[in-house]
Amino acid sequence: MTIKIVTDTGADLPADLAIKHNISVVPVNVMFGDDVYKDGISITKEEFNNKMFVEGLIPKTSQPSPSDFLTVYKDLTDKGDSVLSIHLSSKLSGTYNSALQAAESMDLGTGQKIQIVDSLKASIPIALGVLATAEHLQNNPNISIGELAQYADDALKRSTVYVALNTLEYLQRGGRIGKASALLGTMLRIKPILSLEGGEVVPVAKCRSLSQSLAQISDLIASQGELSSAALIYNTDLETKDSLKAQLLAGHPGLNLIETEFGPSIGSYVGPNAIGVATIPKRS
């Protein structure tokens, strides 16, 4: 009997890394008008960005249903495996509750468990936590699911994320603005840096330009010292991505920096030209 790891597309986990580490990914639903898509399955990131930023269509997102999770869980547990399922912050999405409902409805075999972890994160810090957990499982194949869940929780708590936005419009429109609502009065004049705290969006800094935002993010990451892992996430601005990447690698030579794009789950709220960095610092 082994443990299998499950997450959702709100983690923005690169598909190649999910395959490499045998991680199942449940898609979030994305709606443009009456058209419903499965994130990463029936709509690509490029198609999503084109609809939103070129065609000007306004998306909505919804969590996977309990039956979506049930399908994945049943496939894994029918093979005798237990499941550790790590998901979007319950304060930002109903995904965690859908997973919980599915797990509670399962009739498991002797010794099997499904354990659900509320990441209290969104996007790429979840991916870093999931990957760290998958690697820990590979290095410790006899670990209990309770111990692995505790490891995942610890990695997620240590993870950080800083995202520079060009506008708060999309975050406000989507109702996910959290404590960053304090910035709304000046949102036309600033380029905010946001983070996550206690599962909610919080403001970190107010910058006058994107270049100031990138420099501030670089300074914040540099202050963390040595890193266990790091990831760079962006959507529409390759030049800015390359600039921030160069700054990060200059401060951390040899860093294995994961690069990925915002998927529809999170891309619906960050708007164009968004860029962010997630890290898990090494223990001091």
C-alpha positions in Angstrom: 0.0 0.0 0.0 1.4 3.4 -1.0 0.4 7.1 -0.5 -0.7 9.1 -3.6 -0.7 12.9 -3.7 -3.5 14.9 -5.2 -3.8 18.7 -5.7 -5.9 21.0 -7.9 -5.1 23.3 -10.8 -5.2 26.3 -8.4 -1.7 25.2 -7.4 -0.4 26.1 -10.9 1.8 23.0 -10.7 3.6 22.6 -14.1 2.3 19.5 -15.9 5.7 18.0 -16.5 6.4 18.1 -12.7 3.1 16.6 -11.9 3.8 13.7 -14.3 7.4 13.3 -13.0 6.2 13.0 -9.4 3.0 11.0 -10.1 0.8 13.7 -8.7 -2.9 13.8 -9.7 -4.3 17.2 -10.5 -8.1 17.9 -10.3 -9.2 20.8 -12.6 -11.0 23.9 -11.4 -13.9 25.0 -13.6 -13.6 28.2 -15.7 -16.7 29.9 -17.3 -16.8 32.4 -20.1 -20.5 33.2 -20.4 -22.3 29.8 -20.9 -19.2 28.0 -21.9 -17.6 25.9 -19.2 -14.0 24.6 -19.4 -11.9 22.4 -17.3 -8.7 24.2 -16.3 -5.7 22.6 -18.1 -7.9 20.1 -19.9 -10.4 21.8 -22.2 -8.7 25.2 -22.1 -5.0 26.1 -22.2 -3.3 29.0 -20.5 -2.8 30.6 -23.9 -6.4 30.3 -24.9 -7.5 31.6 -21.5 -5.2 34.7 -21.8 -6.5 35.4 -25.3 -10.1 35.2 -24.2 -9.6 37.4 -21.2 -7.0 40.0 -22.3 -7.5 40.1 -26.1 -11.2 39.4 -26.5 -12.0 41.2 -23.3 -14.3 38.4 -22.0 -14.9 38.2 -18.2 -14.3 34.7 -16.7 -15.7 33.2 -13.6 -14.3 30.2 -11.7 -15.8 27.5 -9.5 -14.3 24.7 -7.5 -14.3 21.1 -8.7 -17.4 19.2 -7.5 -17.2 16.5 -4.9 -17.9 14.0 -7.7 -14.8 15.3 -9.5 -12.7 14.4 -6.5 -14.6 11.2 -5.9 -13.6 10.0 -9.4 -9.9 10.6 -8.7 -10.0 9.2 -5.1 -11.8 6.1 -6.2 -9.3 5.4 -9.0 -6.5 5.6 -6.5 -8.0 3.8 -3.6 -9.3 1.0 -5.8 -5.7 0.1 -6.3 -5.2 -0.1 -2.5 -3.5 3.3 -2.1 -4.1 6.0 0.5 -4.5 9.6 -0.6 -3.0 12.9 0.6 -4.9 15.7 -1.0 -3.5 19.3 -0.8 -5.7 22.2 -2.0 -6.4 25.9 -2.4 -7.0 28.0 0.7 -10.5 27.4 2.1 -10.7 31.2 2.6 -10.4 31.7 -1.2 -12.2 28.8 -2.7 -14.6 26.0 -2.0 -12.2 23.4 -3.4 -11.0 22.2 0.0 -14.7 21.6 1.1 -15.4 19.7 -2.1 -12.4 17.4 -1.5 -13.5 16.9 2.2 -17.1 16.0 1.1 -15.7 13.4 -1.4 -13.4 11.9 1.2 -16.1 11.6 3.8 -18.3 9.7 1.3 -15.7 7.1 0.6 -15.9 3.5 1.8 -12.3 2.6 2.2 -10.5 -0.6 2.6 -8.7 -1.7 5.9 -5.8 0.6 6.7 -6.6 3.1 3.8 -7.0 6.8 4.5 -7.8 10.0 2.6 -6.4 13.0 4.3 -7.2 16.5 3.1 -4.8 19.5 3.7 -6.0 23.1 3.6 -2.9 24.8 2.2 -4.0 28.3 3.2 -2.2 29.3 0.0 -2.9 29.8 -3.6 -1.0 29.2 -6.8 2.7 28.4 -6.9 3.5 28.2 -3.2 1.0 25.2 -3.1 3.0 23.7 -6.0 6.3 24.1 -4.0 4.7 22.5 -1.0 3.3 19.6 -3.0 6.6 19.0 -4.7 8.5 19.1 -1.4 6.0 16.6 0.0 6.3 14.3 -3.1 10.1 14.3 -2.8 9.9 13.6 1.0 7.6 10.6 0.2 10.0 9.3 -2.4 12.8 9.5 0.1 10.7 8.0 2.9 8.4 5.4 1.3 7.4 3.9 4.6 6.2 7.2 6.1 2.6 7.2 7.6 0.0 9.4 5.9 -0.3 11.4 9.2 3.4 12.1 9.2 3.4 13.1 5.5 0.4 15.4 6.0 2.4 17.1 8.9 5.4 17.5 6.6 3.2 19.1 3.9 1.6 21.4 6.4 5.0 22.5 7.6 6.4 23.1 4.1 3.3 25.1 3.2 3.6 27.3 6.3 7.2 28.0 5.6 6.4 28.9 1.9 6.2 32.6 0.9 4.8 34.3 -2.2 5.0 37.8 -3.5 3.0 38.9 -6.5 3.4 42.2 -8.4 0.2 43.3 -10.1 -0.3 45.9 -12.8 -3.9 46.6 -11.5 -6.2 45.5 -8.6 -9.2 45.6 -10.9 -9.5 41.9 -11.6 -8.9 41.0 -7.9 -11.6 43.4 -6.8 -14.0 42.2 -9.5 -13.5 38.6 -8.6 -14.2 39.2 -4.9 -10.8 37.8 -3.7 -9.2 41.1 -2.7 -9.1 40.4 1.1 -7.1 42.9 3.1 -5.7 44.4 -0.1 -8.9 46.4 -0.2 -7.1 49.0 1.7 -5.2 49.9 -1.5 -8.3 50.5 -3.7 -8.3 54.2 -3.2 -4.9 54.5 -4.8 -5.0 51.6 -7.2 -4.7 53.7 -10.3 -1.4 55.2 -9.1 0.4 52.2 -7.7 1.8 48.8 -8.6 1.0 46.8 -5.5 2.9 43.8 -4.2 0.6 41.3 -2.5 1.1 38.1 -0.5 -0.9 35.6 1.4 -1.3 35.5 5.2 -3.6 33.2 7.1 -5.1 32.1 3.7 -6.1 35.6 2.6 -4.6 38.2 0.3 -2.6 40.9 2.1 -0.8 44.0 0.8 3.0 44.0 1.2 4.1 47.2 -0.6 3.0 50.0 -2.8 5.3 50.8 -5.7 5.2 53.5 -8.3 6.5 51.4 -11.1 6.9 47.8 -12.2 10.6 48.1 -12.0 10.3 49.2 -8.3 8.1 46.2 -7.7 10.6 43.8 -9.1 13.5 45.3 -7.1 11.4 45.1 -3.9 10.5 41.5 -4.6 14.2 40.7 -5.2 15.1 42.3 -1.9 12.4 40.4 0.0 13.6 37.1 -1.5 17.3 38.0 -0.8 16.4 38.6 2.9 15.3 35.0 3.2 18.8 33.7 2.9 19.4 30.2 1.4 16.3 28.6 -0.3 15.1 25.1 -0.4 13.1 25.8 -3.5 11.7 28.7 -5.6 9.4 29.3 -8.5 8.7 32.2 -10.8 5.2 32.7 -12.2 3.9 35.2 -14.8 1.3 35.5 -17.5 1.7 38.0 -20.4 5.0 39.8 -20.0 8.0 37.7 -21.0 10.4 40.6 -20.8 9.5 41.3 -17.2 9.7 37.6 -16.4 13.3 37.4 -17.8 14.3 40.6 -15.9 13.1 39.3 -12.5 14.6 35.9 -13.2 18.0 37.5 -13.8 17.7 39.4 -10.5 16.8 36.3 -8.6 19.6 34.2 -10.0 22.1 37.0 -9.4 21.2 36.8 -5.7 21.0 33.0 -5.6 23.6 31.6 -8.1 22.8 28.0 -9.1 19.2 28.2 -7.8 16.9 25.6 -9.5 14.2 28.1 -10.3 10.9 26.6 -11.5 9.1 28.7 -14.2 5.4 28.5 -14.9 2.4 30.6 -15.9 -0.7 31.6 -14.1 -3.5 29.3 -15.0 -7.2 30.3 -15.2 -7.8 29.5 -11.5 -5.6 32.3 -10.4 -5.1 34.2 -13.6 -8.8 35.3 -13.5 -7.9 37.5 -10.5 -4.4 38.8 -11.1 -4.9 40.6 -14.4 -2.4 41.2 -17.2 1.4 41.6 -16.7 1.2 39.9 -13.3 4.4 38.3 -11.9 5.3 36.6 -8.7 7.9 34.6 -6.8 7.3 31.8 -4.3 9.9 30.2 -2.1 10.5 27.7 0.7 13.5 29.0 2.7 15.9 26.5 4.1 15.6 26.0 7.9 18.1 28.1 9.8 
